[in-house]
Amino acid sequence: MCPMRFLLVFFSAILAGYMAWKSVRTSSETDNNVFDDDSSIHKQECNIIKMAQNGFWGFVDMANGKYLWRNLNQIKQDEKTKSS
């Protein structure tokens, strides 16, 4: 196996991880207030489960290239709207 393949996979994983981290940080709306109610604890558990599910499907999308393709198309659309 070519050693460049390992470097390519390594840098692709770094890039995918960075983009996933960036999108999770911007899309998640975390509430810094901590409440002792049972409903808020249940809500936090649901948010954690939802984040794990989104992370899993994000990983699947990154593995088949759909995530990168969607982000590239979004960047192109953003550039078009800014220029007009």
ABEGO torsion letter per residue (X at the ends): XBAAAAAAAAAAAAAAAAAAAAAAAAABBBBABBBABAAAAAAAAAAAAAAAAAAAAAAAAAAAGAAAAAAAAAAAAAAAAAAX
